[in-house]
Amino acid sequence: METTFGSPIAVSRQSAEVRATFITRTYAHLLAAMIGFALIEVVLFQTGIATVIARAFLSVNWLWILGGFMIVGWLASRTAHNTVSRPAQYAALAGFVAAEALIFVPLLFIAQAVAPGVIRSAALVTLIGFTGLTAIAVMTRKDFSFLGGILRWGFVVALVLIVAGVLFGFELGTFFSVAMIALAGGAILYDTSNILHHYPEDRYVGAALELFASVALMFWYVLRLFISRD
């Protein structure tokens, strides 16, 4: 039987205990998603499957991979906002983590080959950025929902640039990576604000999916920026 979320009331309008439980569940699911992502990558690289995947992905235009990464993130975001079935949200979270792990393989493969140790550095920078942005949203209690339109516009522009790069054969360099890191930072602020102000108490799986998508986006472009500097 399909389980649906029964409470449409934003968690911010409920008791402190309910809010604390919701936030704890959200970040526990986010942590589980991050651990699941890391474990999939470890298995892929230790078994040698990553090499096969990387060679297949790298045989096509790299910008197609960037576009695929952004489209998968967009689909995850829509699922987080629109799906009310808990099993569907768990399936979306697991599927998105697996998809991200596959999409990351060629970038991680290149990072290992050209800049050993850069993956750990990029992960650390991403963690620091995520923690700082989360602290801003929590401490200020500001509603960053106004960023929604700006972020949608930014992602559309990024997709247009990626498509143009594929069609006309130009590279998206350092400036694009920096801009995308800033966009990912805005997405983390927006997601955290939504979690604090707008999500119902039983949408913690969707909230974790939304956050994971934004963190993965930041990690991708931080790692890409680090690789381009080596």
C-alpha positions as CSV (number, residue, x, y, z in Angstrom):
1,M,0.0,0.0,0.0
2,E,1.3,3.5,-0.9
3,T,2.0,5.6,2.1
4,T,1.4,9.3,1.8
5,F,2.4,12.2,3.9
6,G,-0.4,13.3,6.0
7,S,0.6,16.7,7.5
8,P,0.6,19.7,5.2
9,I,1.5,22.1,8.0
10,A,5.0,23.6,7.8
11,V,7.4,22.3,10.5
12,S,8.2,25.9,11.5
13,R,4.6,26.2,12.8
14,Q,4.9,23.2,15.1
15,S,6.4,22.6,18.4
16,A,10.2,22.7,19.1
17,E,10.2,18.9,19.7
18,V,8.6,18.3,16.3
19,R,11.1,20.7,14.6
20,A,14.0,19.0,16.3
21,T,12.9,15.6,15.2
22,F,12.3,16.7,11.6
23,I,15.8,18.3,11.4
24,T,17.5,15.3,13.0
25,R,15.8,12.9,10.5
26,T,16.6,15.1,7.6
27,Y,20.3,15.3,8.3
28,A,20.5,11.6,9.3
29,H,19.1,10.8,5.9
30,L,21.6,13.2,4.3
31,L,24.5,11.6,6.1
32,A,23.2,8.1,5.0
33,A,23.1,9.4,1.4
34,M,26.6,10.7,1.6
35,I,27.9,7.4,3.1
36,G,26.0,5.4,0.5
37,F,27.6,7.5,-2.3
38,A,31.1,7.0,-0.9
39,L,30.6,3.2,-0.5
40,I,29.3,2.9,-4.1
41,E,32.4,4.8,-5.3
42,V,34.7,2.6,-3.2
43,V,33.2,-0.6,-4.7
44,L,33.3,0.7,-8.2
45,F,37.0,1.7,-8.0
46,Q,38.2,-1.4,-6.1
47,T,36.5,-3.8,-8.4
48,G,37.8,-2.0,-11.5
49,I,34.2,-1.3,-12.8
50,A,35.0,2.4,-12.5
51,T,37.7,2.2,-15.2
52,V,35.2,0.7,-17.6
53,I,32.5,3.3,-16.8
54,A,35.1,6.2,-17.0
55,R,36.3,5.1,-20.4
56,A,32.8,4.8,-21.7
57,F,31.8,8.3,-20.4
58,L,35.0,9.9,-21.5
59,S,34.5,8.7,-25.0
60,V,31.8,11.2,-25.5
61,N,31.9,15.0,-25.2
62,W,32.6,15.9,-21.5
63,L,29.9,18.6,-21.7
64,W,27.3,15.9,-22.2
65,I,28.3,14.6,-18.8
66,L,28.0,18.0,-17.2
67,G,24.6,18.4,-18.7
68,G,23.5,15.0,-17.5
69,F,24.7,15.8,-14.0
70,M,22.6,19.0,-13.9
71,I,19.5,17.3,-15.4
72,V,19.6,14.5,-12.8
73,G,19.9,17.1,-10.1
74,W,16.9,19.0,-11.5
75,L,14.8,15.8,-11.6
76,A,15.8,15.1,-8.0
77,S,14.7,18.6,-7.0
78,R,11.3,18.1,-8.6
79,T,10.9,14.8,-6.9
80,A,11.7,16.3,-3.5
81,H,9.1,19.1,-4.0
82,N,6.3,17.2,-5.7
83,T,6.3,13.6,-4.5
84,V,4.2,12.9,-1.4
85,S,4.6,9.1,-1.3
86,R,7.3,8.1,1.2
87,P,8.3,4.9,-0.6
88,A,8.6,7.0,-3.8
89,Q,10.8,9.5,-2.0
90,Y,13.0,6.7,-0.6
91,A,13.3,5.2,-4.1
92,A,14.1,8.6,-5.5
93,L,16.8,9.2,-2.9
94,A,18.4,5.8,-3.4
95,G,18.2,6.1,-7.2
96,F,19.6,9.6,-7.2
97,V,22.6,8.6,-5.0
98,A,23.3,5.7,-7.4
99,A,23.0,7.9,-10.4
100,E,25.3,10.5,-8.9
101,A,27.8,7.9,-8.1
102,L,27.9,6.8,-11.7
103,I,28.1,10.3,-13.1
104,F,30.9,11.2,-10.7
105,V,33.1,8.2,-11.8
106,P,34.9,9.9,-14.8
107,L,35.6,13.0,-12.8
108,L,37.0,11.0,-9.9
109,F,38.9,8.9,-12.3
110,I,40.6,11.9,-13.8
111,A,41.2,13.4,-10.4
112,Q,43.0,10.3,-9.2
113,A,45.1,10.2,-12.4
114,V,46.2,13.9,-12.6
115,A,46.0,15.2,-9.0
116,P,46.3,12.5,-6.3
117,G,44.9,13.8,-3.0
118,V,42.7,16.4,-4.7
119,I,39.5,14.4,-4.0
120,R,40.0,14.7,-0.3
121,S,40.8,18.4,-0.5
122,A,37.7,19.0,-2.6
123,A,35.5,17.0,-0.2
124,L,36.9,19.0,2.8
125,V,36.2,22.4,1.0
126,T,32.7,21.2,0.2
127,L,32.1,20.2,3.8
128,I,33.3,23.5,5.1
129,G,31.2,25.4,2.6
130,F,28.1,23.4,3.4
131,T,28.6,23.8,7.2
132,G,29.1,27.5,6.9
133,L,26.1,28.1,4.7
134,T,24.0,25.9,6.9
135,A,25.1,27.9,9.9
136,I,24.1,31.1,8.2
137,A,20.6,29.8,7.4
138,V,20.1,28.5,11.0
139,M,21.6,31.4,12.9
140,T,19.9,34.2,10.9
141,R,16.6,32.3,10.6
142,K,16.1,34.3,7.4
143,D,13.7,32.9,4.8
144,F,15.8,32.5,1.6
145,S,12.9,31.4,-0.5
146,F,13.4,34.5,-2.6
147,L,16.4,32.7,-4.1
148,G,14.2,30.2,-5.9
149,G,13.7,32.3,-9.0
150,I,17.3,33.4,-9.1
151,L,18.5,29.7,-8.9
152,R,16.1,28.6,-11.6
153,W,17.3,31.3,-13.9
154,G,20.9,30.4,-13.1
155,F,20.4,26.7,-13.8
156,V,18.7,27.5,-17.1
157,V,21.6,29.8,-18.1
158,A,24.1,27.0,-17.2
159,L,22.2,24.4,-19.3
160,V,22.1,26.8,-22.2
161,L,25.9,27.3,-21.9
162,I,26.5,23.6,-21.7
163,V,24.3,22.9,-24.8
164,A,26.1,25.8,-26.6
165,G,29.5,24.3,-25.7
166,V,28.4,20.9,-27.1
167,L,27.1,22.4,-30.3
168,F,29.9,24.9,-31.0
169,G,32.8,23.1,-29.4
170,F,34.0,25.6,-26.8
171,E,35.2,24.8,-23.3
172,L,33.5,26.0,-20.1
173,G,36.5,27.0,-18.0
174,T,37.4,28.2,-14.6
175,F,34.9,31.0,-14.5
176,F,32.0,28.6,-15.2
177,S,33.2,26.3,-12.3
178,V,33.4,29.3,-9.9
179,A,29.9,30.5,-11.0
180,M,28.5,27.0,-10.5
181,I,30.0,26.8,-7.0
182,A,28.3,30.0,-6.1
183,L,25.0,28.7,-7.6
184,A,25.4,25.5,-5.5
185,G,26.0,27.7,-2.4
186,G,22.8,29.6,-3.1
187,A,21.0,26.2,-3.5
188,I,22.2,25.1,-0.1
189,L,21.0,28.3,1.5
190,Y,17.6,27.9,-0.3
191,D,17.2,24.2,0.7
192,T,18.2,24.8,4.3
193,S,15.8,27.7,4.5
194,N,13.0,25.6,3.1
195,I,13.7,22.8,5.6
196,L,13.5,25.3,8.5
197,H,10.5,27.2,7.2
198,H,8.4,25.4,4.7
199,Y,8.7,21.6,4.7
200,P,6.0,19.5,6.4
201,E,7.3,17.4,9.3
202,D,7.0,14.1,7.3
203,R,8.9,15.2,4.2
204,Y,12.3,14.6,5.7
205,V,13.4,12.1,3.0
206,G,12.6,14.6,0.2
207,A,14.4,17.3,2.2
208,A,17.5,15.1,2.5
209,L,17.3,14.4,-1.2
210,E,17.2,18.1,-2.0
211,L,20.2,18.9,0.2
212,F,22.2,16.0,-1.2
213,A,21.6,17.2,-4.7
214,S,23.0,20.7,-3.8
215,V,26.0,19.3,-1.9
216,A,26.8,17.0,-4.8
217,L,26.6,19.9,-7.2
218,M,29.1,21.9,-5.0
219,F,31.4,19.0,-4.7
220,W,31.4,18.4,-8.5
221,Y,32.4,21.9,-9.3
222,V,34.9,22.3,-6.5
223,L,36.6,19.1,-7.6
224,R,36.5,20.3,-11.3
225,L,38.0,23.6,-10.3
226,F,40.8,21.9,-8.3
227,I,41.6,19.6,-11.2
228,S,41.8,22.5,-13.7
229,R,44.4,24.2,-11.5
230,D,46.7,21.2,-11.5
